[in-house]
Every structure is written in C-alpha cells, then in structure tokens.
C-alpha cells in the first residue's frame, strides 16, 4: 500500500513538473515596468552607426549614425545614414566632412555580414581622389560607392551589437572621398570601420 502510494505521488510529481504553465495575464492597471510586446515594425527596425576617435598626430572624430529596416526574412537590411567627420591638428585649421548615405547590409554566416553603401560627402577638395589643385573650389561634393565585409562581436545570427568592418572604395583612384580611416596609407581605398547596430 505504501509503495503504491509513493509510486503514485512520484508519478504525479513528474507529470506536474513537465506540464506547461499557463501564461499569466497582465492586468490593465499593472505598472508600466512589465515589458510590452514590440510591433512588427519595431522588431525589424535597426539603428546604430560608426564611431571613431583618433589622437595620433592629429585629432580625428567620425560619428556616423544610421538606421535601417529589415526588408527580407534572410537578414537583408536597407537604410539611411549620415557622416560627420572632423580632422584637426595642434595649432592648425581643422577640416569637416559631412553628407548622407544609403546602405544595404546582408547577413552571410553566423556573425558575418556583407555591406554596400553609397556615401555622398561635402569636404575640402584635397580630400578626394580626383583633386585638381588648379581647377577645384575649396570644398566640393563627391560620391563614393563602397563594398565590404564585417563581423559582429557575438557569434549568433542576430544582426546586432558592436561590429568591425573593412570597406573598399570602388571609386579609387578616379573619384570618391579619401577616408582618413584608410588602411595602408593616406590614399588607400580600404577603410576600417568600428560601430554598433541594434
């Protein structure tokens, strides 16, 4: 009798531990600290940007916000951004570069992604590959098509978190903005970027 009672209690305990719990309903007058479900639009909205500060020989700051929307279920994100760049040296006149950009980012494998963008920049004329000292005005607009690869810090398929990427300026050497973040020299078409994306 005791064995069958213990067996029945053990069986009921096991069954109840595997049973699914009913979700609790949140009362309408509950405090706001309960997490509200996000709309589908907010779930597909991504934002972030590139950040770079440099102090080697000259001060350099690049703050480039961006916002995108996931347009496919395979992780394709398209969006808009802006670039705000300042370069200056001790006791020397600083230079600014500003402009909009459009981009497309595609998840490839795990935390890796491909990135393509078109950046339109207004900057001093000497910061472009096609600088002509005899004919160019002091400042001008120029476009730069860039493609590259990057990697998020985490190892998941989620496109969020801090990232590092290497971009190639397809305008090199004929046209386009010469990025101060160039790898391998001042006129390099390779651009290193750090940032975050959520």
C-alpha positions in Angstrom: 0.0 0.0 0.0 2.8 2.4 1.0 4.7 1.5 -2.2 1.8 2.2 -4.5 1.1 5.5 -2.7 4.7 6.6 -3.1 4.7 5.5 -6.7 1.5 7.5 -7.4 2.9 10.6 -5.7 6.2 10.3 -7.6 4.3 9.9 -10.9 2.1 12.9 -10.2 5.2 15.0 -9.2 6.9 14.1 -12.5 3.8 14.8 -14.6 3.3 18.1 -12.9 6.9 19.2 -13.4 6.6 18.6 -17.2 3.2 20.3 -17.5 3.3 23.7 -19.2 2.5 26.6 -17.1 -0.4 28.8 -18.2 0.9 32.4 -19.0 -0.2 34.9 -16.5 -2.4 37.7 -17.8 -1.2 41.2 -17.1 -3.9 43.3 -15.5 -4.8 46.5 -17.3 -3.9 48.6 -14.3 -0.4 46.9 -13.9 2.6 49.1 -13.5 4.4 50.1 -16.8 7.6 48.1 -15.9 6.0 45.0 -17.5 7.6 44.6 -20.9 5.2 45.4 -23.7 5.4 43.3 -26.9 7.1 45.2 -29.8 5.2 45.8 -33.0 6.4 44.1 -36.2 7.7 47.4 -37.5 9.9 48.0 -34.4 11.2 44.4 -34.5 12.5 45.0 -38.0 13.9 48.4 -37.3 17.7 48.6 -36.7 19.8 51.6 -35.7 23.4 52.4 -34.7 26.3 53.8 -36.6 30.1 54.1 -36.8 32.2 55.8 -34.2 35.9 56.6 -34.4 38.2 58.8 -32.3 41.8 59.2 -33.1 44.6 61.2 -31.5 47.7 60.0 -33.4 49.5 63.1 -34.7 46.1 64.9 -35.2 42.6 64.8 -33.7 40.1 62.9 -35.7 36.4 62.2 -35.0 33.9 60.3 -37.0 30.3 60.0 -35.8 28.1 58.4 -38.4 24.6 57.4 -37.3 22.5 55.0 -39.4 19.0 53.5 -39.3 17.8 50.6 -41.4 14.8 48.3 -41.9 14.9 44.5 -42.4 13.4 44.1 -45.8 13.7 40.3 -46.1 13.5 37.2 -43.8 17.0 36.4 -44.8 18.5 39.3 -42.9 18.7 42.0 -45.6 18.7 45.4 -44.1 18.4 48.7 -46.1 18.6 52.1 -44.7 19.9 55.7 -44.5 22.8 57.3 -42.6 24.8 60.4 -42.3 28.5 61.1 -41.9 30.0 63.8 -39.6 33.8 63.9 -39.7 36.3 66.4 -38.2 40.1 66.4 -38.6 42.4 68.9 -36.9 46.0 69.2 -35.7 47.5 71.3 -32.9 47.6 75.0 -34.0 46.2 74.2 -37.4 42.9 74.8 -39.1 40.5 71.8 -38.8 38.5 70.3 -41.7 35.0 68.9 -41.6 33.3 66.5 -44.0 29.5 65.9 -43.9 26.9 64.1 -46.0 24.2 61.5 -46.4 24.5 57.8 -47.4 22.3 54.9 -48.3 23.3 51.3 -47.4 22.3 47.6 -47.7 23.6 45.0 -45.3 23.2 41.3 -45.7 23.8 38.6 -43.1 26.1 35.9 -44.6 27.1 33.3 -42.0 26.9 33.4 -38.2 28.1 36.9 -37.2 29.5 37.9 -40.6 27.8 40.3 -43.0 28.3 42.0 -46.4 27.8 45.7 -46.6 27.4 48.0 -49.6 26.8 51.8 -49.5 26.9 55.0 -51.5 28.2 57.9 -49.5 27.8 61.5 -50.7 30.3 63.8 -48.9 30.9 67.5 -48.9 34.5 68.1 -47.9 37.6 70.1 -48.8 38.6 69.3 -52.4 42.0 67.9 -51.4 40.3 65.0 -49.6 39.1 63.5 -52.9 41.0 61.1 -55.2 40.3 63.4 -58.2 41.7 66.5 -56.6 42.8 69.1 -59.1 44.7 72.0 -57.4 44.2 74.3 -60.4 40.5 73.9 -61.0 38.8 72.7 -57.9 37.0 75.0 -55.5 37.9 75.0 -51.8 35.1 72.5 -51.0 33.1 70.2 -53.2 30.6 67.3 -53.2 31.7 63.8 -54.2 30.2 60.3 -54.1 31.9 57.1 -53.0 30.5 53.6 -53.7 31.8 51.2 -51.0 31.5 47.5 -50.5 32.9 45.3 -47.8 32.6 42.6 -45.1 32.2 42.9 -41.4 31.7 40.9 -38.3 29.6 41.4 -35.2 31.1 40.8 -31.8 28.7 37.9 -30.9 28.6 34.5 -32.6 24.9 34.4 -33.2 22.9 35.1 -36.4 21.4 38.2 -34.9 22.4 41.4 -36.6 23.1 43.5 -33.5 25.9 44.6 -31.2 29.3 46.1 -31.9 31.0 45.4 -35.2 34.1 45.9 -37.2 34.2 46.0 -41.0 36.6 46.6 -43.9 35.2 48.5 -46.9 36.7 49.0 -50.3 36.2 52.4 -52.1 35.2 51.4 -55.7 35.9 55.0 -56.8 39.6 54.6 -56.2 41.8 56.0 -57.9 39.5 58.1 -60.1 36.9 59.6 -57.8 35.5 59.5 -54.3 36.3 60.6 -50.8 39.6 59.6 -49.3 38.8 58.3 -45.9 41.1 59.2 -43.0 40.4 55.7 -41.7 42.3 54.2 -44.7 44.3 51.1 -44.2 47.8 51.1 -45.7 48.4 54.8 -46.3 46.7 58.1 -46.9 45.4 57.2 -50.4 44.3 53.7 -49.6 40.9 52.5 -50.9 40.5 50.2 -47.9 38.5 51.7 -45.0 38.4 50.3 -41.5 35.2 50.9 -39.5 34.0 50.3 -35.9 30.5 50.8 -34.7 27.4 49.3 -33.3 24.0 48.2 -34.6 20.9 47.2 -32.7 
